[in-house]
Amino acid sequence: MDVAKFFDEMPHDKLRKAMDVHIEEKWIRQLIDRWLEAPHYAVEDEQLIYRQGRGRLREE
């Protein structure tokens, strides 16, 4: 298993259900939700890749 890409392919709905059960503080769950949805950039094979939240890739 590639740990670096594990969370890109993890079903976020299951993660959110687990967070609801195990994390009482709403602000922490909201912070994690924002982190999961946040876009970020990466360079793969000398190409700039825009990665939107939930593991979807889009080339630019």
mmCIF file as gemmi writes it, N, C-alpha and C atoms, coordinates in Angstrom:
data_model
loop_
_atom_site.group_PDB
_atom_site.id
_atom_site.type_symbol
_atom_site.label_atom_id
_atom_site.label_alt_id
_atom_site.label_comp_id
_atom_site.label_asym_id
_atom_site.label_entity_id
_atom_site.label_seq_id
_atom_site.pdbx_PDB_ins_code
_atom_site.Cartn_x
_atom_site.Cartn_y
_atom_site.Cartn_z
_atom_site.occupancy
_atom_site.B_iso_or_equiv
_atom_site.pdbx_formal_charge
_atom_site.auth_seq_id
_atom_site.auth_asym_id
_atom_site.pdbx_PDB_model_num
ATOM 1 N N . MET Axp A 1 ? 0.837 -1.172 0 1 0 ? 1 A 1
ATOM 2 C CA . MET Axp A 1 ? 0 0 0 1 0 ? 1 A 1
ATOM 3 C C . MET Axp A 1 ? 0.886 1.241 0 1 0 ? 1 A 1
ATOM 4 N N . ASP Axp A 2 ? 0.546 2.196 -0.836 1 0 ? 2 A 1
ATOM 5 C CA . ASP Axp A 2 ? 1.266 3.463 -0.904 1 0 ? 2 A 1
ATOM 6 C C . ASP Axp A 2 ? 0.657 4.414 0.126 1 0 ? 2 A 1
ATOM 7 N N . VAL Axp A 3 ? 1.34 4.581 1.248 1 0 ? 3 A 1
ATOM 8 C CA . VAL Axp A 3 ? 0.811 5.399 2.341 1 0 ? 3 A 1
ATOM 9 C C . VAL Axp A 3 ? 0.636 6.848 1.911 1 0 ? 3 A 1
ATOM 10 N N . ALA Axp A 4 ? 1.514 7.347 1.054 1 0 ? 4 A 1
ATOM 11 C CA . ALA Axp A 4 ? 1.442 8.746 0.623 1 0 ? 4 A 1
ATOM 12 C C . ALA Axp A 4 ? 0.131 9.045 -0.096 1 0 ? 4 A 1
ATOM 13 N N . LYS Axp A 5 ? -0.446 8.066 -0.782 1 0 ? 5 A 1
ATOM 14 C CA . LYS Axp A 5 ? -1.68 8.29 -1.535 1 0 ? 5 A 1
ATOM 15 C C . LYS Axp A 5 ? -2.896 7.643 -0.872 1 0 ? 5 A 1
ATOM 16 N N . PHE Axp A 6 ? -2.72 7.126 0.324 1 0 ? 6 A 1
ATOM 17 C CA . PHE Axp A 6 ? -3.804 6.418 0.997 1 0 ? 6 A 1
ATOM 18 C C . PHE Axp A 6 ? -5.046 7.285 1.154 1 0 ? 6 A 1
ATOM 19 N N . PHE Axp A 7 ? -4.881 8.519 1.616 1 0 ? 7 A 1
ATOM 20 C CA . PHE Axp A 7 ? -6.035 9.364 1.884 1 0 ? 7 A 1
ATOM 21 C C . PHE Axp A 7 ? -6.662 9.916 0.613 1 0 ? 7 A 1
ATOM 22 N N . ASP Axp A 8 ? -5.956 9.87 -0.518 1 0 ? 8 A 1
ATOM 23 C CA . ASP Axp A 8 ? -6.55 10.287 -1.787 1 0 ? 8 A 1
ATOM 24 C C . ASP Axp A 8 ? -7.638 9.317 -2.218 1 0 ? 8 A 1
ATOM 25 N N . GLU Axp A 9 ? -7.489 8.065 -1.839 1 0 ? 9 A 1
ATOM 26 C CA . GLU Axp A 9 ? -8.414 7.031 -2.287 1 0 ? 9 A 1
ATOM 27 C C . GLU Axp A 9 ? -9.354 6.562 -1.179 1 0 ? 9 A 1
ATOM 28 N N . MET Axp A 10 ? -9.194 7.103 -0.005 1 0 ? 10 A 1
ATOM 29 C CA . MET Axp A 10 ? -10.04 6.713 1.12 1 0 ? 10 A 1
ATOM 30 C C . MET Axp A 10 ? -11.435 7.306 0.95 1 0 ? 10 A 1
ATOM 31 N N . PRO Axp A 11 ? -12.484 6.509 1.145 1 0 ? 11 A 1
ATOM 32 C CA . PRO Axp A 11 ? -13.844 7.051 1.028 1 0 ? 11 A 1
ATOM 33 C C . PRO Axp A 11 ? -14.116 8.056 2.147 1 0 ? 11 A 1
ATOM 34 N N . HIS Axp A 12 ? -14.262 9.304 1.771 1 0 ? 12 A 1
ATOM 35 C CA . HIS Axp A 12 ? -14.403 10.363 2.763 1 0 ? 12 A 1
ATOM 36 C C . HIS Axp A 12 ? -15.705 10.254 3.544 1 0 ? 12 A 1
ATOM 37 N N . ASP Axp A 13 ? -16.748 9.683 2.957 1 0 ? 13 A 1
ATOM 38 C CA . ASP Axp A 13 ? -18.001 9.539 3.698 1 0 ? 13 A 1
ATOM 39 C C . ASP Axp A 13 ? -17.827 8.604 4.896 1 0 ? 13 A 1
ATOM 40 N N . LYS Axp A 14 ? -17.051 7.544 4.735 1 0 ? 14 A 1
ATOM 41 C CA . LYS Axp A 14 ? -16.788 6.631 5.852 1 0 ? 14 A 1
ATOM 42 C C . LYS Axp A 14 ? -15.914 7.304 6.909 1 0 ? 14 A 1
ATOM 43 N N . LEU Axp A 15 ? -14.954 8.095 6.462 1 0 ? 15 A 1
ATOM 44 C CA . LEU Axp A 15 ? -14.106 8.826 7.399 1 0 ? 15 A 1
ATOM 45 C C . LEU Axp A 15 ? -14.936 9.812 8.215 1 0 ? 15 A 1
ATOM 46 N N . ARG Axp A 16 ? -15.851 10.515 7.543 1 0 ? 16 A 1
ATOM 47 C CA . ARG Axp A 16 ? -16.695 11.485 8.244 1 0 ? 16 A 1
ATOM 48 C C . ARG Axp A 16 ? -17.604 10.802 9.27 1 0 ? 16 A 1
ATOM 49 N N . LYS Axp A 17 ? -18.145 9.641 8.933 1 0 ? 17 A 1
ATOM 50 C CA . LYS Axp A 17 ? -18.976 8.907 9.892 1 0 ? 17 A 1
ATOM 51 C C . LYS Axp A 17 ? -18.156 8.504 11.115 1 0 ? 17 A 1
ATOM 52 N N . ALA Axp A 18 ? -16.933 8.056 10.891 1 0 ? 18 A 1
ATOM 53 C CA . ALA Axp A 18 ? -16.059 7.681 12.009 1 0 ? 18 A 1
ATOM 54 C C . ALA Axp A 18 ? -15.72 8.903 12.859 1 0 ? 18 A 1
ATOM 55 N N . MET Axp A 19 ? -15.494 10.046 12.204 1 0 ? 19 A 1
ATOM 56 C CA . MET Axp A 19 ? -15.203 11.268 12.956 1 0 ? 19 A 1
ATOM 57 C C . MET Axp A 19 ? -16.391 11.667 13.822 1 0 ? 19 A 1
ATOM 58 N N . ASP Axp A 20 ? -17.605 11.522 13.29 1 0 ? 20 A 1
ATOM 59 C CA . ASP Axp A 20 ? -18.803 11.872 14.059 1 0 ? 20 A 1
ATOM 60 C C . ASP Axp A 20 ? -18.91 11.03 15.328 1 0 ? 20 A 1
ATOM 61 N N . VAL Axp A 21 ? -18.482 9.78 15.239 1 0 ? 21 A 1
ATOM 62 C CA . VAL Axp A 21 ? -18.558 8.879 16.389 1 0 ? 21 A 1
ATOM 63 C C . VAL Axp A 21 ? -17.45 9.17 17.401 1 0 ? 21 A 1
ATOM 64 N N . HIS Axp A 22 ? -16.242 9.454 16.91 1 0 ? 22 A 1
ATOM 65 C CA . HIS Axp A 22 ? -15.074 9.499 17.786 1 0 ? 22 A 1
ATOM 66 C C . HIS Axp A 22 ? -14.588 10.897 18.17 1 0 ? 22 A 1
ATOM 67 N N . ILE Axp A 23 ? -15.06 11.934 17.47 1 0 ? 23 A 1
ATOM 68 C CA . ILE Axp A 23 ? -14.604 13.297 17.764 1 0 ? 23 A 1
ATOM 69 C C . ILE Axp A 23 ? -15.807 14.122 18.204 1 0 ? 23 A 1
ATOM 70 N N . GLU Axp A 24 ? -15.82 14.517 19.455 1 0 ? 24 A 1
ATOM 71 C CA . GLU Axp A 24 ? -16.954 15.269 19.996 1 0 ? 24 A 1
ATOM 72 C C . GLU Axp A 24 ? -16.942 16.736 19.571 1 0 ? 24 A 1
ATOM 73 N N . GLU Axp A 25 ? -15.765 17.324 19.452 1 0 ? 25 A 1
ATOM 74 C CA . GLU Axp A 25 ? -15.663 18.747 19.159 1 0 ? 25 A 1
ATOM 75 C C . GLU Axp A 25 ? -15.988 19.021 17.691 1 0 ? 25 A 1
ATOM 76 N N . LYS Axp A 26 ? -17.058 19.777 17.474 1 0 ? 26 A 1
ATOM 77 C CA . LYS Axp A 26 ? -17.5 20.081 16.119 1 0 ? 26 A 1
ATOM 78 C C . LYS Axp A 26 ? -16.439 20.851 15.334 1 0 ? 26 A 1
ATOM 79 N N . TRP Axp A 27 ? -15.727 21.757 16.003 1 0 ? 27 A 1
ATOM 80 C CA . TRP Axp A 27 ? -14.74 22.584 15.298 1 0 ? 27 A 1
ATOM 81 C C . TRP Axp A 27 ? -13.598 21.728 14.749 1 0 ? 27 A 1
ATOM 82 N N . ILE Axp A 28 ? -13.264 20.641 15.418 1 0 ? 28 A 1
ATOM 83 C CA . ILE Axp A 28 ? -12.202 19.762 14.915 1 0 ? 28 A 1
ATOM 84 C C . ILE Axp A 28 ? -12.69 19.022 13.668 1 0 ? 28 A 1
ATOM 85 N N . ARG Axp A 29 ? -13.935 18.538 13.697 1 0 ? 29 A 1
ATOM 86 C CA . ARG Axp A 29 ? -14.497 17.861 12.517 1 0 ? 29 A 1
ATOM 87 C C . ARG Axp A 29 ? -14.572 18.82 11.332 1 0 ? 29 A 1
ATOM 88 N N . GLN Axp A 30 ? -14.952 20.071 11.595 1 0 ? 30 A 1
ATOM 89 C CA . GLN Axp A 30 ? -15.017 21.066 10.521 1 0 ? 30 A 1
ATOM 90 C C . GLN Axp A 30 ? -13.635 21.344 9.941 1 0 ? 30 A 1
ATOM 91 N N . LEU Axp A 31 ? -12.64 21.417 10.797 1 0 ? 31 A 1
ATOM 92 C CA . LEU Axp A 31 ? -11.273 21.653 10.34 1 0 ? 31 A 1
ATOM 93 C C . LEU Axp A 31 ? -10.79 20.505 9.449 1 0 ? 31 A 1
ATOM 94 N N . ILE Axp A 32 ? -11.056 19.283 9.851 1 0 ? 32 A 1
ATOM 95 C CA . ILE Axp A 32 ? -10.663 18.123 9.047 1 0 ? 32 A 1
ATOM 96 C C . ILE Axp A 32 ? -11.423 18.112 7.726 1 0 ? 32 A 1
ATOM 97 N N . ASP Axp A 33 ? -12.719 18.444 7.741 1 0 ? 33 A 1
ATOM 98 C CA . ASP Axp A 33 ? -13.497 18.529 6.501 1 0 ? 33 A 1
ATOM 99 C C . ASP Axp A 33 ? -12.886 19.537 5.535 1 0 ? 33 A 1
ATOM 100 N N . ARG Axp A 34 ? -12.508 20.7 6.042 1 0 ? 34 A 1
ATOM 101 C CA . ARG Axp A 34 ? -11.893 21.724 5.184 1 0 ? 34 A 1
ATOM 102 C C . ARG Axp A 34 ? -10.567 21.238 4.616 1 0 ? 34 A 1
ATOM 103 N N . TRP Axp A 35 ? -9.81 20.531 5.42 1 0 ? 35 A 1
ATOM 104 C CA . TRP Axp A 35 ? -8.525 19.997 4.967 1 0 ? 35 A 1
ATOM 105 C C . TRP Axp A 35 ? -8.744 18.964 3.856 1 0 ? 35 A 1
ATOM 106 N N . LEU Axp A 36 ? -9.753 18.113 4.009 1 0 ? 36 A 1
ATOM 107 C CA . LEU Axp A 36 ? -10.037 17.097 2.994 1 0 ? 36 A 1
ATOM 108 C C . LEU Axp A 36 ? -10.492 17.718 1.678 1 0 ? 36 A 1
ATOM 109 N N . GLU Axp A 37 ? -11.204 18.824 1.754 1 0 ? 37 A 1
ATOM 110 C CA . GLU Axp A 37 ? -11.742 19.47 0.557 1 0 ? 37 A 1
ATOM 111 C C . GLU Axp A 37 ? -10.773 20.456 -0.091 1 0 ? 37 A 1
ATOM 112 N N . ALA Axp A 38 ? -9.724 20.823 0.616 1 0 ? 38 A 1
ATOM 113 C CA . ALA Axp A 38 ? -8.819 21.866 0.128 1 0 ? 38 A 1
ATOM 114 C C . ALA Axp A 38 ? -8.05 21.409 -1.11 1 0 ? 38 A 1
ATOM 115 N N . PRO Axp A 39 ? -7.976 22.263 -2.125 1 0 ? 39 A 1
ATOM 116 C CA . PRO Axp A 39 ? -7.167 21.937 -3.302 1 0 ? 39 A 1
ATOM 117 C C . PRO Axp A 39 ? -5.686 22.133 -3.003 1 0 ? 39 A 1
ATOM 118 N N . HIS Axp A 40 ? -4.864 21.453 -3.751 1 0 ? 40 A 1
ATOM 119 C CA . HIS Axp A 40 ? -3.424 21.67 -3.635 1 0 ? 40 A 1
ATOM 120 C C . HIS Axp A 40 ? -2.763 21.297 -4.952 1 0 ? 40 A 1
ATOM 121 N N . TYR Axp A 41 ? -1.53 21.715 -5.1 1 0 ? 41 A 1
ATOM 122 C CA . TYR Axp A 41 ? -0.787 21.482 -6.325 1 0 ? 41 A 1
ATOM 123 C C . TYR Axp A 41 ? 0.341 20.496 -6.067 1 0 ? 41 A 1
ATOM 124 N N . ALA Axp A 42 ? 0.696 19.765 -7.113 1 0 ? 42 A 1
ATOM 125 C CA . ALA Axp A 42 ? 1.813 18.825 -7.028 1 0 ? 42 A 1
ATOM 126 C C . ALA Axp A 42 ? 2.487 18.781 -8.394 1 0 ? 42 A 1
ATOM 127 N N . VAL Axp A 43 ? 3.72 18.351 -8.422 1 0 ? 43 A 1
ATOM 128 C CA . VAL Axp A 43 ? 4.435 18.164 -9.681 1 0 ? 43 A 1
ATOM 129 C C . VAL Axp A 43 ? 4.639 16.67 -9.868 1 0 ? 43 A 1
ATOM 130 N N . GLU Axp A 44 ? 4.126 16.16 -10.98 1 0 ? 44 A 1
ATOM 131 C CA . GLU Axp A 44 ? 4.282 14.751 -11.315 1 0 ? 44 A 1
ATOM 132 C C . GLU Axp A 44 ? 4.78 14.674 -12.751 1 0 ? 44 A 1
ATOM 133 N N . ASP Axp A 45 ? 5.891 13.986 -12.947 1 0 ? 45 A 1
ATOM 134 C CA . ASP Axp A 45 ? 6.486 13.842 -14.284 1 0 ? 45 A 1
ATOM 135 C C . ASP Axp A 45 ? 6.676 15.194 -14.957 1 0 ? 45 A 1
ATOM 136 N N . GLU Axp A 46 ? 7.228 16.141 -14.216 1 0 ? 46 A 1
ATOM 137 C CA . GLU Axp A 46 ? 7.526 17.49 -14.699 1 0 ? 46 A 1
ATOM 138 C C . GLU Axp A 46 ? 6.283 18.229 -15.185 1 0 ? 46 A 1
ATOM 139 N N . GLN Axp A 47 ? 5.132 17.886 -14.66 1 0 ? 47 A 1
ATOM 140 C CA . GLN Axp A 47 ? 3.887 18.535 -15.047 1 0 ? 47 A 1
ATOM 141 C C . GLN Axp A 47 ? 3.17 18.989 -13.776 1 0 ? 47 A 1
ATOM 142 N N . LEU Axp A 48 ? 2.663 20.226 -13.81 1 0 ? 48 A 1
ATOM 143 C CA . LEU Axp A 48 ? 1.935 20.76 -12.669 1 0 ? 48 A 1
ATOM 144 C C . LEU Axp A 48 ? 0.543 20.132 -12.634 1 0 ? 48 A 1
ATOM 145 N N . ILE Axp A 49 ? 0.216 19.546 -11.515 1 0 ? 49 A 1
ATOM 146 C CA . ILE Axp A 49 ? -1.071 18.883 -11.343 1 0 ? 49 A 1
ATOM 147 C C . ILE Axp A 49 ? -1.85 19.624 -10.265 1 0 ? 49 A 1
ATOM 148 N N . TYR Axp A 50 ? -3.08 19.963 -10.585 1 0 ? 50 A 1
ATOM 149 C CA . TYR Axp A 50 ? -3.983 20.582 -9.617 1 0 ? 50 A 1
ATOM 150 C C . TYR Axp A 50 ? -4.833 19.468 -9.034 1 0 ? 50 A 1
ATOM 151 N N . ARG Axp A 51 ? -4.747 19.294 -7.747 1 0 ? 51 A 1
ATOM 152 C CA . ARG Axp A 51 ? -5.51 18.231 -7.097 1 0 ? 51 A 1
ATOM 153 C C . ARG Axp A 51 ? -6.585 18.889 -6.246 1 0 ? 51 A 1
ATOM 154 N N . GLN Axp A 52 ? -7.818 18.665 -6.644 1 0 ? 52 A 1
ATOM 155 C CA . GLN Axp A 52 ? -8.933 19.184 -5.875 1 0 ? 52 A 1
ATOM 156 C C . GLN Axp A 52 ? -9.207 18.207 -4.741 1 0 ? 52 A 1
ATOM 157 N N . GLY Axp A 53 ? -9.917 18.635 -3.72 1 0 ? 53 A 1
ATOM 158 C CA . GLY Axp A 53 ? -10.254 17.745 -2.617 1 0 ? 53 A 1
ATOM 159 C C . GLY Axp A 53 ? -10.919 16.476 -3.122 1 0 ? 53 A 1
ATOM 160 N N . ARG Axp A 54 ? -10.954 15.445 -2.303 1 0 ? 54 A 1
ATOM 161 C CA . ARG Axp A 54 ? -11.541 14.152 -2.61 1 0 ? 54 A 1
ATOM 162 C C . ARG Axp A 54 ? -10.739 13.362 -3.623 1 0 ? 54 A 1
ATOM 163 N N . GLY Axp A 55 ? -9.493 13.688 -3.85 1 0 ? 55 A 1
ATOM 164 C CA . GLY Axp A 55 ? -8.615 12.862 -4.665 1 0 ? 55 A 1
ATOM 165 C C . GLY Axp A 55 ? -8.789 12.989 -6.165 1 0 ? 55 A 1
ATOM 166 N N . ARG Axp A 56 ? -9.587 13.934 -6.638 1 0 ? 56 A 1
ATOM 167 C CA . ARG Axp A 56 ? -9.753 14.09 -8.08 1 0 ? 56 A 1
ATOM 168 C C . ARG Axp A 56 ? -8.588 14.896 -8.641 1 0 ? 56 A 1
ATOM 169 N N . LEU Axp A 57 ? -8.087 14.489 -9.793 1 0 ? 57 A 1
ATOM 170 C CA . LEU Axp A 57 ? -6.977 15.187 -10.44 1 0 ? 57 A 1
ATOM 171 C C . LEU Axp A 57 ? -7.464 15.917 -11.679 1 0 ? 57 A 1
ATOM 172 N N . ARG Axp A 58 ? -6.833 17.057 -11.939 1 0 ? 58 A 1
ATOM 173 C CA . ARG Axp A 58 ? -7.109 17.799 -13.154 1 0 ? 58 A 1
ATOM 174 C C . ARG Axp A 58 ? -5.795 18.392 -13.634 1 0 ? 58 A 1
ATOM 175 N N . GLU Axp A 59 ? -5.442 18.16 -14.894 1 0 ? 59 A 1
ATOM 176 C CA . GLU Axp A 59 ? -4.199 18.719 -15.438 1 0 ? 59 A 1
ATOM 177 C C . GLU Axp A 59 ? -4.434 20.168 -15.812 1 0 ? 59 A 1
ATOM 178 N N . GLU Axp A 60 ? -3.397 20.995 -15.613 1 0 ? 60 A 1
ATOM 179 C CA . GLU Axp A 60 ? -3.472 22.403 -16.014 1 0 ? 60 A 1
ATOM 180 C C . GLU Axp A 60 ? -2.327 22.737 -16.926 1 0 ? 60 A 1
